[in-house]
């Protein structure tokens, strides 16, 4: 049984409908009612660069869920596959599953990424050529035009060179929003927001305090 657990609270303000308190209190209420582990609320002080995510063009939501319940049960509760972080993207009523590509892509990692994407596509993909996805890509463009978390759509198929089967695919850049990190906040504002959240969370018996990610970027902020 766990004694304590850290949960990231990806916001840079304490109050409001989208603040740290609103996002954290339900979990703490659950922990108190169930006499669960001590909860430490994590704050982010690091800023990630735009990260490319390679997706297999997906399935309608009902079919996607069916695959998770049957042939792809090993992915149901996974956050990574073959070392790559998994991500989902939903557009046009379809759920697409993909992997986060590393900043430094060696030939070994490239081969592993291709094998991983082929595994995902065989379970969750659509066998087609890129020109058959024009309407789907248009739906994606319309969505990311309204969603600052995604940018820079480009097509990238997933190919099985053995059978010569081709699955539709695409790449999007995942953008870290300023509201989920204290990276661009002053140290004084960080202290004020964390103090306000801690004062509220202290009413819960299973609240343990604040955890900081990363220590190095937090230390730099203290010395600004």
C-alpha positions in Angstrom: 0.0 0.0 0.0 1.3 3.5 -0.9 2.1 5.8 2.0 2.1 8.9 -0.2 1.7 9.9 -3.8 2.6 13.0 -5.9 0.0 14.3 -8.3 0.9 17.1 -10.8 -1.5 20.1 -10.6 -0.7 21.8 -13.9 -1.9 25.4 -13.2 -0.1 28.6 -12.3 -2.9 30.3 -10.4 -4.7 29.2 -7.2 -8.2 30.6 -7.7 -10.8 30.4 -10.4 -12.7 27.7 -12.2 -9.5 26.6 -13.9 -7.1 27.1 -11.0 -5.1 24.8 -8.7 -7.8 24.6 -6.1 -10.5 23.7 -8.5 -8.4 21.0 -10.0 -7.1 19.6 -6.8 -9.9 19.6 -4.2 -12.0 16.7 -5.7 -8.9 14.4 -5.5 -8.3 15.4 -1.9 -11.9 14.9 -0.9 -11.7 11.4 -2.4 -8.5 10.7 -0.5 -10.0 11.9 2.8 -13.2 9.9 2.4 -11.3 6.7 1.6 -8.4 7.1 4.1 -6.0 6.9 1.1 -2.4 7.8 0.8 -1.0 11.2 1.6 -1.3 13.5 -1.5 1.4 15.9 -2.5 0.3 18.4 -5.1 3.0 19.0 -7.7 3.6 22.3 -9.5 5.5 22.7 -12.8 8.4 25.2 -13.1 9.8 23.8 -16.4 8.8 24.7 -19.9 8.9 22.1 -22.6 9.7 23.0 -26.2 7.1 22.1 -28.8 7.1 18.4 -29.1 6.2 16.4 -32.2 3.6 13.7 -31.7 3.2 11.0 -34.5 -0.3 9.7 -34.7 -1.9 6.8 -36.5 -5.1 8.2 -38.1 -7.7 6.8 -35.7 -11.0 5.0 -35.3 -14.4 6.2 -34.3 -14.6 6.4 -30.5 -16.8 3.3 -30.1 -14.4 1.2 -32.2 -11.4 2.6 -30.4 -12.8 1.6 -27.0 -13.6 -1.9 -28.4 -10.0 -2.4 -29.4 -8.9 -1.4 -25.9 -11.2 -4.0 -24.4 -10.0 -6.8 -26.8 -6.9 -7.0 -28.9 -5.1 -4.0 -27.3 -5.7 -4.6 -23.6 -2.0 -4.2 -22.9 -2.2 -0.5 -23.9 -5.4 0.3 -21.9 -3.5 1.5 -18.8 -0.1 2.2 -20.3 1.4 5.7 -20.4 4.3 4.5 -22.6 5.0 1.9 -25.2 8.5 0.8 -26.1 9.9 3.8 -24.2 7.7 6.3 -26.0 5.1 8.4 -24.2 1.6 7.8 -25.6 -0.8 10.6 -26.6 -4.3 10.8 -27.9 -5.9 13.3 -30.2 -9.6 13.4 -31.1 -11.1 15.1 -34.2 -14.0 14.3 -36.6 -15.4 11.8 -34.1 -12.2 9.7 -34.2 -9.6 9.0 -31.6 -6.0 8.9 -32.8 -3.3 7.3 -30.8 0.4 8.2 -31.2 3.8 8.6 -29.6 5.9 11.5 -28.5 9.1 11.7 -30.6 12.4 12.4 -28.8 14.3 15.6 -29.5 17.3 13.6 -30.5 16.3 10.9 -33.0 19.0 8.4 -33.6 18.7 5.7 -36.2 18.0 3.1 -33.5 15.2 5.3 -32.0 13.8 6.0 -35.5 13.5 2.2 -36.2 11.9 1.7 -32.8 9.5 4.5 -33.4 8.4 3.0 -36.7 7.9 -0.4 -35.1 5.9 1.1 -32.3 3.7 3.2 -34.6 3.1 0.1 -36.8 1.9 -1.8 -33.6 -0.5 1.1 -32.8 -1.7 1.4 -36.4 -2.5 -2.3 -36.6 -4.7 -2.0 -33.6 -6.1 1.6 -33.9 -5.3 2.8 -37.4 -7.0 3.2 -40.8 -5.5 1.5 -43.8 -5.4 4.1 -46.5 -3.3 6.5 -48.6 -2.7 10.1 -47.6 -4.9 11.5 -50.3 -7.9 9.6 -48.8 -7.5 11.6 -45.6 -8.1 15.1 -47.0 -11.4 15.6 -45.2 -10.0 14.2 -42.0 -7.0 16.5 -42.1 -9.3 19.4 -42.8 -11.2 18.6 -39.6 -7.9 18.5 -37.7 -6.9 21.9 -39.1 -10.2 23.4 -38.0 -9.7 22.0 -34.5 -6.1 23.1 -33.9 -7.0 26.6 -35.2 -9.1 26.8 -32.0 -6.8 24.9 -29.7 -3.5 26.5 -28.7 -2.1 23.2 -27.4 -1.6 21.8 -31.0 0.1 23.2 -34.1 1.9 22.4 -37.3 0.0 19.6 -38.9 1.8 17.5 -41.4 1.1 14.1 -42.9 3.2 11.0 -42.1 2.0 7.6 -43.0 2.7 4.4 -41.1 4.0 1.7 -43.4 4.4 -2.1 -43.0 7.3 -2.7 -45.4 6.7 -6.5 -45.1 3.1 -6.6 -46.3 3.3 -3.2 -48.0 0.2 -2.1 -46.1 0.0 1.6 -45.4 -1.9 3.2 -42.6 -2.8 6.9 -42.5 -0.9 9.0 -40.1 0.0 12.6 -39.2 2.3 14.6 -36.9 1.3 17.5 -34.6 3.4 19.6 -32.4 2.3 19.6 -28.7 2.5 23.1 -27.2 3.0 23.6 -23.5 0.6 26.4 -22.5 1.8 29.1 -20.2 -1.1 28.5 -17.7 0.2 25.1 -16.8 3.7 26.1 -15.7 5.3 28.8 -13.5 8.2 29.0 -15.9 7.3 32.5 -17.0 6.0 33.7 -13.6 8.1 35.7 -11.1 9.2 33.9 -7.9 7.0 36.3 -5.9 3.9 35.3 -7.8 4.8 31.6 -7.6 5.0 31.9 -3.8 1.7 33.8 -3.6 -0.2 31.3 -5.7 1.3 28.3 -3.9 0.6 29.8 -0.5 -3.0 30.4 -1.4 -3.5 26.9 -2.6 -1.8 25.4 0.4 -4.0 27.4 2.8 -7.1 26.0 1.1 -5.8 22.4 0.8 -4.7 22.3 4.4 -8.3 21.6 5.4 -7.8 18.0 4.0 -6.2 15.5 6.4 -4.6 13.6 3.5 -2.9 16.7 2.0 0.9 16.5 2.5 2.1 19.7 0.9 3.6 20.9 -2.4 6.0 19.0 -4.6 8.2 20.9 -7.2 9.1 19.8 -10.7 11.9 20.4 -11.5 14.1 21.4 -8.6 16.7 22.9 -11.0 14.3 25.3 -12.7 12.8 26.2 -9.3 16.3 27.0 -7.9 17.0 29.2 -10.9 13.7 31.1 -10.3 14.6 31.7 -6.7 17.8 33.4 -7.7 16.2 35.6 -10.4 
